[in-house]
Amino acid sequence: MKLFGTVNSFDVDQGRGSIKPETGGDNLSFEKSAFSWDNKAMPPKAGQRLSYEVGTSSDKKPCAVHLETI
């Protein structure tokens, strides 16, 4: 199920960021491997609206996956 949110932050060097869900709740972390586009050409910027799905990180916490620009 696609959800929507806004990028809070993204660290290009670490390849990690967070997204604020439009439905409320806690921010979700994401990694550059979650992008559905070439993030080297156009990394996400704070305030950018994206679609995503909720997955589980390696430490068993919810995270954003399958990020797409909209």
CHARMM internal coordinates of N, CA and C (Angstrom, degrees):
IC EDIT
DIST 1 N 1 CA 1.4335
DIST 1 CA 1 C 1.5265
ANGL 1 N 1 CA 1 C 108.96
DIST 1 C 2 N 1.3184
ANGL 1 CA 1 C 2 N 116.42
DIHE 1 N 1 CA 1 C 2 N 123.28
DIST 2 N 2 CA 1.4627
ANGL 1 C 2 N 2 CA 120.16
DIHE 1 CA 1 C 2 N 2 CA 179.61
DIST 2 CA 2 C 1.5164
ANGL 2 N 2 CA 2 C 110.28
DIHE 1 C 2 N 2 CA 2 C -76.00
DIST 2 C 3 N 1.3146
ANGL 2 CA 2 C 3 N 114.17
DIHE 2 N 2 CA 2 C 3 N 136.33
DIST 3 N 3 CA 1.4526
ANGL 2 C 3 N 3 CA 122.86
DIHE 2 CA 2 C 3 N 3 CA 175.44
DIST 3 CA 3 C 1.5233
ANGL 3 N 3 CA 3 C 107.26
DIHE 2 C 3 N 3 CA 3 C -121.23
DIST 3 C 4 N 1.3106
ANGL 3 CA 3 C 4 N 116.83
DIHE 3 N 3 CA 3 C 4 N 170.04
DIST 4 N 4 CA 1.4588
ANGL 3 C 4 N 4 CA 120.96
DIHE 3 CA 3 C 4 N 4 CA -178.86
DIST 4 CA 4 C 1.5217
ANGL 4 N 4 CA 4 C 109.84
DIHE 3 C 4 N 4 CA 4 C -129.53
DIST 4 C 5 N 1.3233
ANGL 4 CA 4 C 5 N 115.07
DIHE 4 N 4 CA 4 C 5 N 147.84
DIST 5 N 5 CA 1.4525
ANGL 4 C 5 N 5 CA 120.25
DIHE 4 CA 4 C 5 N 5 CA 179.36
DIST 5 CA 5 C 1.5117
ANGL 5 N 5 CA 5 C 110.54
DIHE 4 C 5 N 5 CA 5 C -161.69
DIST 5 C 6 N 1.3225
ANGL 5 CA 5 C 6 N 114.59
DIHE 5 N 5 CA 5 C 6 N 177.61
DIST 6 N 6 CA 1.4583
ANGL 5 C 6 N 6 CA 122.43
DIHE 5 CA 5 C 6 N 6 CA -178.31
DIST 6 CA 6 C 1.5224
ANGL 6 N 6 CA 6 C 109.43
DIHE 5 C 6 N 6 CA 6 C -120.17
DIST 6 C 7 N 1.3242
ANGL 6 CA 6 C 7 N 116.29
DIHE 6 N 6 CA 6 C 7 N 135.11
DIST 7 N 7 CA 1.4605
ANGL 6 C 7 N 7 CA 121.43
DIHE 6 CA 6 C 7 N 7 CA 179.47
DIST 7 CA 7 C 1.5272
ANGL 7 N 7 CA 7 C 108.79
DIHE 6 C 7 N 7 CA 7 C -66.94
DIST 7 C 8 N 1.3287
ANGL 7 CA 7 C 8 N 115.70
DIHE 7 N 7 CA 7 C 8 N 125.08
DIST 8 N 8 CA 1.4700
ANGL 7 C 8 N 8 CA 121.12
DIHE 7 CA 7 C 8 N 8 CA 174.23
DIST 8 CA 8 C 1.5208
ANGL 8 N 8 CA 8 C 110.13
DIHE 7 C 8 N 8 CA 8 C -83.72
DIST 8 C 9 N 1.3239
ANGL 8 CA 8 C 9 N 114.75
DIHE 8 N 8 CA 8 C 9 N -45.27
DIST 9 N 9 CA 1.4570
ANGL 8 C 9 N 9 CA 120.12
DIHE 8 CA 8 C 9 N 9 CA -177.44
DIST 9 CA 9 C 1.5182
ANGL 9 N 9 CA 9 C 109.29
DIHE 8 C 9 N 9 CA 9 C -159.13
DIST 9 C 10 N 1.3345
ANGL 9 CA 9 C 10 N 115.06
DIHE 9 N 9 CA 9 C 10 N 157.95
DIST 10 N 10 CA 1.4615
ANGL 9 C 10 N 10 CA 121.09
DIHE 9 CA 9 C 10 N 10 CA 172.63
DIST 10 CA 10 C 1.5155
ANGL 10 N 10 CA 10 C 108.25
DIHE 9 C 10 N 10 CA 10 C -152.19
DIST 10 C 11 N 1.3184
ANGL 10 CA 10 C 11 N 117.48
DIHE 10 N 10 CA 10 C 11 N 124.82
DIST 11 N 11 CA 1.4590
ANGL 10 C 11 N 11 CA 123.92
DIHE 10 CA 10 C 11 N 11 CA 177.91
DIST 11 CA 11 C 1.5303
ANGL 11 N 11 CA 11 C 107.76
DIHE 10 C 11 N 11 CA 11 C -98.71
DIST 11 C 12 N 1.3233
ANGL 11 CA 11 C 12 N 116.61
DIHE 11 N 11 CA 11 C 12 N 108.07
DIST 12 N 12 CA 1.4665
ANGL 11 C 12 N 12 CA 121.84
DIHE 11 CA 11 C 12 N 12 CA -177.22
DIST 12 CA 12 C 1.5275
ANGL 12 N 12 CA 12 C 110.95
DIHE 11 C 12 N 12 CA 12 C -60.41
DIST 12 C 13 N 1.3334
ANGL 12 CA 12 C 13 N 117.47
DIHE 12 N 12 CA 12 C 13 N -40.81
DIST 13 N 13 CA 1.4618
ANGL 12 C 13 N 13 CA 120.71
DIHE 12 CA 12 C 13 N 13 CA -177.83
DIST 13 CA 13 C 1.5266
ANGL 13 N 13 CA 13 C 112.69
DIHE 12 C 13 N 13 CA 13 C -65.98
DIST 13 C 14 N 1.3295
ANGL 13 CA 13 C 14 N 117.46
DIHE 13 N 13 CA 13 C 14 N -40.75
DIST 14 N 14 CA 1.4582
ANGL 13 C 14 N 14 CA 121.25
DIHE 13 CA 13 C 14 N 14 CA -179.76
DIST 14 CA 14 C 1.5250
ANGL 14 N 14 CA 14 C 112.66
DIHE 13 C 14 N 14 CA 14 C -86.85
DIST 14 C 15 N 1.3370
ANGL 14 CA 14 C 15 N 116.72
DIHE 14 N 14 CA 14 C 15 N -20.82
DIST 15 N 15 CA 1.4571
ANGL 14 C 15 N 15 CA 120.52
DIHE 14 CA 14 C 15 N 15 CA -179.09
DIST 15 CA 15 C 1.5144
ANGL 15 N 15 CA 15 C 113.18
DIHE 14 C 15 N 15 CA 15 C 72.34
DIST 15 C 16 N 1.3344
ANGL 15 CA 15 C 16 N 116.55
DIHE 15 N 15 CA 15 C 16 N 29.99
DIST 16 N 16 CA 1.4584
ANGL 15 C 16 N 16 CA 121.49
DIHE 15 CA 15 C 16 N 16 CA -178.74
DIST 16 CA 16 C 1.5239
ANGL 16 N 16 CA 16 C 110.95
DIHE 15 C 16 N 16 CA 16 C -132.48
DIST 16 C 17 N 1.3221
ANGL 16 CA 16 C 17 N 114.66
DIHE 16 N 16 CA 16 C 17 N 153.51
DIST 17 N 17 CA 1.4528
ANGL 16 C 17 N 17 CA 118.95
DIHE 16 CA 16 C 17 N 17 CA 178.25
DIST 17 CA 17 C 1.5114
ANGL 17 N 17 CA 17 C 110.67
DIHE 16 C 17 N 17 CA 17 C -159.20
DIST 17 C 18 N 1.3435
ANGL 17 CA 17 C 18 N 114.74
DIHE 17 N 17 CA 17 C 18 N -171.46
DIST 18 N 18 CA 1.4629
ANGL 17 C 18 N 18 CA 120.24
DIHE 17 CA 17 C 18 N 18 CA 177.07
DIST 18 CA 18 C 1.5170
ANGL 18 N 18 CA 18 C 109.10
DIHE 17 C 18 N 18 CA 18 C -140.18
DIST 18 C 19 N 1.3209
ANGL 18 CA 18 C 19 N 114.53
DIHE 18 N 18 CA 18 C 19 N 152.32
DIST 19 N 19 CA 1.4514
ANGL 18 C 19 N 19 CA 121.77
DIHE 18 CA 18 C 19 N 19 CA -179.02
DIST 19 CA 19 C 1.5266
ANGL 19 N 19 CA 19 C 108.33
DIHE 18 C 19 N 19 CA 19 C -129.47
DIST 19 C 20 N 1.3355
ANGL 19 CA 19 C 20 N 116.03
DIHE 19 N 19 CA 19 C 20 N 139.09
DIST 20 N 20 CA 1.4580
ANGL 19 C 20 N 20 CA 121.89
DIHE 19 CA 19 C 20 N 20 CA 178.26
DIST 20 CA 20 C 1.5215
ANGL 20 N 20 CA 20 C 108.28
DIHE 19 C 20 N 20 CA 20 C -98.11
DIST 20 C 21 N 1.3262
ANGL 20 CA 20 C 21 N 117.89
DIHE 20 N 20 CA 20 C 21 N 116.07
DIST 21 N 21 CA 1.4634
ANGL 20 C 21 N 21 CA 120.98
DIHE 20 CA 20 C 21 N 21 CA 179.94
DIST 21 CA 21 C 1.5327
ANGL 21 N 21 CA 21 C 111.74
DIHE 20 C 21 N 21 CA 21 C -64.53
DIST 21 C 22 N 1.3252
ANGL 21 CA 21 C 22 N 117.38
DIHE 21 N 21 CA 21 C 22 N 139.07
DIST 22 N 22 CA 1.4627
ANGL 21 C 22 N 22 CA 121.76
DIHE 21 CA 21 C 22 N 22 CA 177.85
DIST 22 CA 22 C 1.5224
ANGL 22 N 22 CA 22 C 111.81
DIHE 21 C 22 N 22 CA 22 C -67.33
DIST 22 C 23 N 1.3207
ANGL 22 CA 22 C 23 N 116.45
DIHE 22 N 22 CA 22 C 23 N -23.60
DIST 23 N 23 CA 1.4660
ANGL 22 C 23 N 23 CA 120.52
DIHE 22 CA 22 C 23 N 23 CA -178.95
DIST 23 CA 23 C 1.5213
ANGL 23 N 23 CA 23 C 112.00
DIHE 22 C 23 N 23 CA 23 C -83.02
DIST 23 C 24 N 1.3275
ANGL 23 CA 23 C 24 N 117.22
DIHE 23 N 23 CA 23 C 24 N -0.73
DIST 24 N 24 CA 1.4591
ANGL 23 C 24 N 24 CA 121.51
DIHE 23 CA 23 C 24 N 24 CA -178.36
DIST 24 CA 24 C 1.5166
ANGL 24 N 24 CA 24 C 111.14
DIHE 23 C 24 N 24 CA 24 C 92.71
DIST 24 C 25 N 1.2941
ANGL 24 CA 24 C 25 N 115.43
DIHE 24 N 24 CA 24 C 25 N -175.64
DIST 25 N 25 CA 1.4617
ANGL 24 C 25 N 25 CA 120.76
DIHE 24 CA 24 C 25 N 25 CA -179.06
DIST 25 CA 25 C 1.5085
ANGL 25 N 25 CA 25 C 111.60
DIHE 24 C 25 N 25 CA 25 C 93.38
DIST 25 C 26 N 1.3073
ANGL 25 CA 25 C 26 N 114.90
DIHE 25 N 25 CA 25 C 26 N -173.75
DIST 26 N 26 CA 1.4619
ANGL 25 C 26 N 26 CA 121.94
DIHE 25 CA 25 C 26 N 26 CA -177.15
DIST 26 CA 26 C 1.5243
ANGL 26 N 26 CA 26 C 111.79
DIHE 25 C 26 N 26 CA 26 C -69.67
DIST 26 C 27 N 1.3214
ANGL 26 CA 26 C 27 N 115.22
DIHE 26 N 26 CA 26 C 27 N 149.54
DIST 27 N 27 CA 1.4621
ANGL 26 C 27 N 27 CA 120.70
DIHE 26 CA 26 C 27 N 27 CA 173.39
DIST 27 CA 27 C 1.5210
ANGL 27 N 27 CA 27 C 108.93
DIHE 26 C 27 N 27 CA 27 C -63.60
DIST 27 C 28 N 1.3310
ANGL 27 CA 27 C 28 N 115.53
DIHE 27 N 27 CA 27 C 28 N 150.07
DIST 28 N 28 CA 1.4600
ANGL 27 C 28 N 28 CA 121.64
DIHE 27 CA 27 C 28 N 28 CA 177.69
DIST 28 CA 28 C 1.5181
ANGL 28 N 28 CA 28 C 109.39
DIHE 27 C 28 N 28 CA 28 C -111.54
DIST 28 C 29 N 1.3060
ANGL 28 CA 28 C 29 N 116.54
DIHE 28 N 28 CA 28 C 29 N 137.92
DIST 29 N 29 CA 1.4582
ANGL 28 C 29 N 29 CA 120.24
DIHE 28 CA 28 C 29 N 29 CA 175.70
DIST 29 CA 29 C 1.5204
ANGL 29 N 29 CA 29 C 109.13
DIHE 28 C 29 N 29 CA 29 C -82.32
DIST 29 C 30 N 1.3283
ANGL 29 CA 29 C 30 N 115.59
DIHE 29 N 29 CA 29 C 30 N 159.80
DIST 30 N 30 CA 1.4624
ANGL 29 C 30 N 30 CA 120.77
DIHE 29 CA 29 C 30 N 30 CA 173.10
DIST 30 CA 30 C 1.5102
ANGL 30 N 30 CA 30 C 109.21
DIHE 29 C 30 N 30 CA 30 C -150.58
DIST 30 C 31 N 1.3241
ANGL 30 CA 30 C 31 N 115.62
DIHE 30 N 30 CA 30 C 31 N 159.04
DIST 31 N 31 CA 1.4608
ANGL 30 C 31 N 31 CA 122.06
DIHE 30 CA 30 C 31 N 31 CA 177.65
DIST 31 CA 31 C 1.5127
ANGL 31 N 31 CA 31 C 108.95
DIHE 30 C 31 N 31 CA 31 C -119.59
DIST 31 C 32 N 1.3203
ANGL 31 CA 31 C 32 N 116.72
DIHE 31 N 31 CA 31 C 32 N 161.32
DIST 32 N 32 CA 1.4672
ANGL 31 C 32 N 32 CA 120.48
DIHE 31 CA 31 C 32 N 32 CA -176.52
DIST 32 CA 32 C 1.5226
ANGL 32 N 32 CA 32 C 112.42
DIHE 31 C 32 N 32 CA 32 C -59.77
DIST 32 C 33 N 1.3139
ANGL 32 CA 32 C 33 N 118.20
DIHE 32 N 32 CA 32 C 33 N -23.62
DIST 33 N 33 CA 1.4706
ANGL 32 C 33 N 33 CA 120.62
DIHE 32 CA 32 C 33 N 33 CA 178.04
DIST 33 CA 33 C 1.5297
ANGL 33 N 33 CA 33 C 112.06
DIHE 32 C 33 N 33 CA 33 C -68.90
DIST 33 C 34 N 1.3406
ANGL 33 CA 33 C 34 N 118.21
DIHE 33 N 33 CA 33 C 34 N -12.36
DIST 34 N 34 CA 1.4668
ANGL 33 C 34 N 34 CA 122.61
DIHE 33 CA 33 C 34 N 34 CA -179.55
DIST 34 CA 34 C 1.5256
ANGL 34 N 34 CA 34 C 112.63
DIHE 33 C 34 N 34 CA 34 C -83.52
DIST 34 C 35 N 1.3368
ANGL 34 CA 34 C 35 N 118.04
DIHE 34 N 34 CA 34 C 35 N -7.60
DIST 35 N 35 CA 1.4612
ANGL 34 C 35 N 35 CA 121.59
DIHE 34 CA 34 C 35 N 35 CA -177.25
DIST 35 CA 35 C 1.5240
ANGL 35 N 35 CA 35 C 111.98
DIHE 34 C 35 N 35 CA 35 C -74.49
DIST 35 C 36 N 1.3141
ANGL 35 CA 35 C 36 N 115.83
DIHE 35 N 35 CA 35 C 36 N 143.76
DIST 36 N 36 CA 1.4634
ANGL 35 C 36 N 36 CA 121.46
DIHE 35 CA 35 C 36 N 36 CA 175.02
DIST 36 CA 36 C 1.5257
ANGL 36 N 36 CA 36 C 110.59
DIHE 35 C 36 N 36 CA 36 C -101.24
DIST 36 C 37 N 1.3322
ANGL 36 CA 36 C 37 N 117.57
DIHE 36 N 36 CA 36 C 37 N 16.34
DIST 37 N 37 CA 1.4570
ANGL 36 C 37 N 37 CA 121.73
DIHE 36 CA 36 C 37 N 37 CA 178.84
DIST 37 CA 37 C 1.5171
ANGL 37 N 37 CA 37 C 108.32
DIHE 36 C 37 N 37 CA 37 C -142.19
DIST 37 C 38 N 1.3079
ANGL 37 CA 37 C 38 N 117.45
DIHE 37 N 37 CA 37 C 38 N 171.23
DIST 38 N 38 CA 1.4627
ANGL 37 C 38 N 38 CA 122.86
DIHE 37 CA 37 C 38 N 38 CA -179.44
DIST 38 CA 38 C 1.5188
ANGL 38 N 38 CA 38 C 108.79
DIHE 37 C 38 N 38 CA 38 C -73.87
DIST 38 C 39 N 1.3323
ANGL 38 CA 38 C 39 N 117.16
DIHE 38 N 38 CA 38 C 39 N 96.97
DIST 39 N 39 CA 1.4581
ANGL 38 C 39 N 39 CA 121.10
DIHE 38 CA 38 C 39 N 39 CA -175.84
DIST 39 CA 39 C 1.5257
ANGL 39 N 39 CA 39 C 113.36
DIHE 38 C 39 N 39 CA 39 C -70.70
DIST 39 C 40 N 1.3302
ANGL 39 CA 39 C 40 N 119.09
DIHE 39 N 39 CA 39 C 40 N -14.04
DIST 40 N 40 CA 1.4590
ANGL 39 C 40 N 40 CA 120.61
DIHE 39 CA 39 C 40 N 40 CA 177.33
DIST 40 CA 40 C 1.5185
ANGL 40 N 40 CA 40 C 110.14
DIHE 39 C 40 N 40 CA 40 C -71.94
DIST 40 C 41 N 1.3160
ANGL 40 CA 40 C 41 N 116.80
DIHE 40 N 40 CA 40 C 41 N -36.24
DIST 41 N 41 CA 1.4562
ANGL 40 C 41 N 41 CA 121.08
DIHE 40 CA 40 C 41 N 41 CA -179.34
DIST 41 CA 41 C 1.5220
ANGL 41 N 41 CA 41 C 110.95
DIHE 40 C 41 N 41 CA 41 C -76.30
DIST 41 C 42 N 1.3382
ANGL 41 CA 41 C 42 N 116.82
DIHE 41 N 41 CA 41 C 42 N -32.39
DIST 42 N 42 CA 1.4556
ANGL 41 C 42 N 42 CA 119.79
DIHE 41 CA 41 C 42 N 42 CA -173.80
DIST 42 CA 42 C 1.5288
ANGL 42 N 42 CA 42 C 110.20
DIHE 41 C 42 N 42 CA 42 C -152.98
DIST 42 C 43 N 1.3442
ANGL 42 CA 42 C 43 N 118.02
DIHE 42 N 42 CA 42 C 43 N 79.78
DIST 43 N 43 CA 1.4677
ANGL 42 C 43 N 43 CA 118.99
DIHE 42 CA 42 C 43 N 43 CA 179.44
DIST 43 CA 43 C 1.5326
ANGL 43 N 43 CA 43 C 110.47
DIHE 42 C 43 N 43 CA 43 C -67.66
DIST 43 C 44 N 1.3275
ANGL 43 CA 43 C 44 N 117.61
DIHE 43 N 43 CA 43 C 44 N 155.19
DIST 44 N 44 CA 1.4614
ANGL 43 C 44 N 44 CA 119.61
DIHE 43 CA 43 C 44 N 44 CA 179.47
DIST 44 CA 44 C 1.5243
ANGL 44 N 44 CA 44 C 111.02
DIHE 43 C 44 N 44 CA 44 C -66.57
DIST 44 C 45 N 1.3174
ANGL 44 CA 44 C 45 N 115.27
DIHE 44 N 44 CA 44 C 45 N 150.53
DIST 45 N 45 CA 1.4581
ANGL 44 C 45 N 45 CA 121.02
DIHE 44 CA 44 C 45 N 45 CA -179.54
DIST 45 CA 45 C 1.5201
ANGL 45 N 45 CA 45 C 109.36
DIHE 44 C 45 N 45 CA 45 C -120.06
DIST 45 C 46 N 1.3289
ANGL 45 CA 45 C 46 N 116.37
DIHE 45 N 45 CA 45 C 46 N 150.94
DIST 46 N 46 CA 1.4635
ANGL 45 C 46 N 46 CA 121.27
DIHE 45 CA 45 C 46 N 46 CA 177.16
DIST 46 CA 46 C 1.5211
ANGL 46 N 46 CA 46 C 109.18
DIHE 45 C 46 N 46 CA 46 C -54.09
DIST 46 C 47 N 1.3229
ANGL 46 CA 46 C 47 N 116.16
DIHE 46 N 46 CA 46 C 47 N 133.28
DIST 47 N 47 CA 1.4534
ANGL 46 C 47 N 47 CA 121.92
DIHE 46 CA 46 C 47 N 47 CA -179.67
DIST 47 CA 47 C 1.5158
ANGL 47 N 47 CA 47 C 114.29
DIHE 46 C 47 N 47 CA 47 C 92.84
DIST 47 C 48 N 1.3257
ANGL 47 CA 47 C 48 N 117.98
DIHE 47 N 47 CA 47 C 48 N -10.72
DIST 48 N 48 CA 1.4595
ANGL 47 C 48 N 48 CA 121.38
DIHE 47 CA 47 C 48 N 48 CA -179.49
DIST 48 CA 48 C 1.5284
ANGL 48 N 48 CA 48 C 109.97
DIHE 47 C 48 N 48 CA 48 C -74.00
DIST 48 C 49 N 1.3270
ANGL 48 CA 48 C 49 N 116.78
DIHE 48 N 48 CA 48 C 49 N 134.90
DIST 49 N 49 CA 1.4630
ANGL 48 C 49 N 49 CA 122.48
DIHE 48 CA 48 C 49 N 49 CA 179.03
DIST 49 CA 49 C 1.5314
ANGL 49 N 49 CA 49 C 108.94
DIHE 48 C 49 N 49 CA 49 C -88.71
DIST 49 C 50 N 1.3348
ANGL 49 CA 49 C 50 N 115.70
DIHE 49 N 49 CA 49 C 50 N 132.28
DIST 50 N 50 CA 1.4624
ANGL 49 C 50 N 50 CA 122.34
DIHE 49 CA 49 C 50 N 50 CA -178.08
DIST 50 CA 50 C 1.5210
ANGL 50 N 50 CA 50 C 110.28
DIHE 49 C 50 N 50 CA 50 C -134.16
DIST 50 C 51 N 1.3183
ANGL 50 CA 50 C 51 N 115.64
DIHE 50 N 50 CA 50 C 51 N 158.46
DIST 51 N 51 CA 1.4583
ANGL 50 C 51 N 51 CA 120.03
DIHE 50 CA 50 C 51 N 51 CA 168.01
DIST 51 CA 51 C 1.5247
ANGL 51 N 51 CA 51 C 106.65
DIHE 50 C 51 N 51 CA 51 C -101.49
DIST 51 C 52 N 1.3120
ANGL 51 CA 51 C 52 N 115.67
DIHE 51 N 51 CA 51 C 52 N 154.45
DIST 52 N 52 CA 1.4639
ANGL 51 C 52 N 52 CA 120.26
DIHE 51 CA 51 C 52 N 52 CA -178.28
DIST 52 CA 52 C 1.5231
ANGL 52 N 52 CA 52 C 109.36
DIHE 51 C 52 N 52 CA 52 C -160.26
DIST 52 C 53 N 1.3147
ANGL 52 CA 52 C 53 N 114.95
DIHE 52 N 52 CA 52 C 53 N 171.94
DIST 53 N 53 CA 1.4573
ANGL 52 C 53 N 53 CA 122.95
DIHE 52 CA 52 C 53 N 53 CA 171.69
DIST 53 CA 53 C 1.5196
ANGL 53 N 53 CA 53 C 106.61
DIHE 52 C 53 N 53 CA 53 C -124.14
DIST 53 C 54 N 1.3126
ANGL 53 CA 53 C 54 N 116.93
DIHE 53 N 53 CA 53 C 54 N 157.98
DIST 54 N 54 CA 1.4624
ANGL 53 C 54 N 54 CA 120.47
DIHE 53 CA 53 C 54 N 54 CA 179.16
DIST 54 CA 54 C 1.5226
ANGL 54 N 54 CA 54 C 108.75
DIHE 53 C 54 N 54 CA 54 C -93.47
DIST 54 C 55 N 1.3253
ANGL 54 CA 54 C 55 N 114.81
DIHE 54 N 54 CA 54 C 55 N 129.81
DIST 55 N 55 CA 1.4567
ANGL 54 C 55 N 55 CA 121.84
DIHE 54 CA 54 C 55 N 55 CA 176.63
DIST 55 CA 55 C 1.5180
ANGL 55 N 55 CA 55 C 109.12
DIHE 54 C 55 N 55 CA 55 C -126.22
DIST 55 C 56 N 1.3132
ANGL 55 CA 55 C 56 N 116.09
DIHE 55 N 55 CA 55 C 56 N -164.37
DIST 56 N 56 CA 1.4601
ANGL 55 C 56 N 56 CA 122.03
DIHE 55 CA 55 C 56 N 56 CA 179.66
DIST 56 CA 56 C 1.5201
ANGL 56 N 56 CA 56 C 108.60
DIHE 55 C 56 N 56 CA 56 C -126.20
DIST 56 C 57 N 1.3269
ANGL 56 CA 56 C 57 N 115.97
DIHE 56 N 56 CA 56 C 57 N 130.74
DIST 57 N 57 CA 1.4639
ANGL 56 C 57 N 57 CA 120.96
DIHE 56 CA 56 C 57 N 57 CA 179.89
DIST 57 CA 57 C 1.5304
ANGL 57 N 57 CA 57 C 110.17
DIHE 56 C 57 N 57 CA 57 C -77.28
DIST 57 C 58 N 1.3230
ANGL 57 CA 57 C 58 N 115.56
DIHE 57 N 57 CA 57 C 58 N 173.84
DIST 58 N 58 CA 1.4667
ANGL 57 C 58 N 58 CA 120.38
DIHE 57 CA 57 C 58 N 58 CA -179.69
DIST 58 CA 58 C 1.5309
ANGL 58 N 58 CA 58 C 111.94
DIHE 57 C 58 N 58 CA 58 C -63.69
DIST 58 C 59 N 1.3310
ANGL 58 CA 58 C 59 N 116.97
DIHE 58 N 58 CA 58 C 59 N -23.30
DIST 59 N 59 CA 1.4628
ANGL 58 C 59 N 59 CA 119.84
DIHE 58 CA 58 C 59 N 59 CA 177.00
DIST 59 CA 59 C 1.5327
ANGL 59 N 59 CA 59 C 112.18
DIHE 58 C 59 N 59 CA 59 C -96.02
DIST 59 C 60 N 1.3380
ANGL 59 CA 59 C 60 N 115.68
DIHE 59 N 59 CA 59 C 60 N 19.73
DIST 60 N 60 CA 1.4744
ANGL 59 C 60 N 60 CA 123.85
DIHE 59 CA 59 C 60 N 60 CA 173.51
DIST 60 CA 60 C 1.5340
ANGL 60 N 60 CA 60 C 114.49
DIHE 59 C 60 N 60 CA 60 C 67.14
DIST 60 C 61 N 1.3400
ANGL 60 CA 60 C 61 N 116.94
DIHE 60 N 60 CA 60 C 61 N 26.78
DIST 61 N 61 CA 1.4587
ANGL 60 C 61 N 61 CA 121.28
DIHE 60 CA 60 C 61 N 61 CA 176.34
DIST 61 CA 61 C 1.5262
ANGL 61 N 61 CA 61 C 108.96
DIHE 60 C 61 N 61 CA 61 C -106.80
DIST 61 C 62 N 1.3467
ANGL 61 CA 61 C 62 N 117.92
DIHE 61 N 61 CA 61 C 62 N 152.50
DIST 62 N 62 CA 1.4687
ANGL 61 C 62 N 62 CA 120.02
DIHE 61 CA 61 C 62 N 62 CA 176.80
DIST 62 CA 62 C 1.5326
ANGL 62 N 62 CA 62 C 110.53
DIHE 61 C 62 N 62 CA 62 C -62.31
DIST 62 C 63 N 1.3289
ANGL 62 CA 62 C 63 N 116.09
DIHE 62 N 62 CA 62 C 63 N 143.22
DIST 63 N 63 CA 1.4585
ANGL 62 C 63 N 63 CA 121.36
DIHE 62 CA 62 C 63 N 63 CA 177.42
DIST 63 CA 63 C 1.5249
ANGL 63 N 63 CA 63 C 108.82
DIHE 62 C 63 N 63 CA 63 C -148.67
DIST 63 C 64 N 1.3172
ANGL 63 CA 63 C 64 N 116.51
DIHE 63 N 63 CA 63 C 64 N 164.89
DIST 64 N 64 CA 1.4607
ANGL 63 C 64 N 64 CA 121.98
DIHE 63 CA 63 C 64 N 64 CA 177.87
DIST 64 CA 64 C 1.5251
ANGL 64 N 64 CA 64 C 108.92
DIHE 63 C 64 N 64 CA 64 C -88.82
DIST 64 C 65 N 1.3430
ANGL 64 CA 64 C 65 N 116.22
DIHE 64 N 64 CA 64 C 65 N 134.24
DIST 65 N 65 CA 1.4592
ANGL 64 C 65 N 65 CA 122.28
DIHE 64 CA 64 C 65 N 65 CA 177.71
DIST 65 CA 65 C 1.5272
ANGL 65 N 65 CA 65 C 108.50
DIHE 64 C 65 N 65 CA 65 C -133.71
DIST 65 C 66 N 1.3115
ANGL 65 CA 65 C 66 N 116.48
DIHE 65 N 65 CA 65 C 66 N 166.05
DIST 66 N 66 CA 1.4772
ANGL 65 C 66 N 66 CA 123.32
DIHE 65 CA 65 C 66 N 66 CA 179.19
DIST 66 CA 66 C 1.5352
ANGL 66 N 66 CA 66 C 111.48
DIHE 65 C 66 N 66 CA 66 C 54.42
DIST 66 C 67 N 1.3314
ANGL 66 CA 66 C 67 N 115.95
DIHE 66 N 66 CA 66 C 67 N 46.46
DIST 67 N 67 CA 1.4673
ANGL 66 C 67 N 67 CA 121.27
DIHE 66 CA 66 C 67 N 67 CA 178.90
DIST 67 CA 67 C 1.5286
ANGL 67 N 67 CA 67 C 111.16
DIHE 66 C 67 N 67 CA 67 C -66.51
DIST 67 C 68 N 1.3174
ANGL 67 CA 67 C 68 N 116.51
DIHE 67 N 67 CA 67 C 68 N 134.47
DIST 68 N 68 CA 1.4632
ANGL 67 C 68 N 68 CA 122.03
DIHE 67 CA 67 C 68 N 68 CA 177.86
DIST 68 CA 68 C 1.5259
ANGL 68 N 68 CA 68 C 109.06
DIHE 67 C 68 N 68 CA 68 C -137.20
DIST 68 C 69 N 1.3159
ANGL 68 CA 68 C 69 N 115.93
DIHE 68 N 68 CA 68 C 69 N 145.00
DIST 69 N 69 CA 1.4591
ANGL 68 C 69 N 69 CA 120.15
DIHE 68 CA 68 C 69 N 69 CA 173.72
DIST 69 CA 69 C 1.5323
ANGL 69 N 69 CA 69 C 108.53
DIHE 68 C 69 N 69 CA 69 C -74.44
DIST 69 C 70 N 1.3191
ANGL 69 CA 69 C 70 N 115.93
DIHE 69 N 69 CA 69 C 70 N 151.41
DIST 70 N 70 CA 1.4669
ANGL 69 C 70 N 70 CA 119.89
DIHE 69 CA 69 C 70 N 70 CA 178.80
DIST 70 CA 70 C 1.5159
ANGL 70 N 70 CA 70 C 110.04
DIHE 69 C 70 N 70 CA 70 C -132.42
END
COOR INIT
IC SEED 1 N 1 CA 1 C
IC BUILD
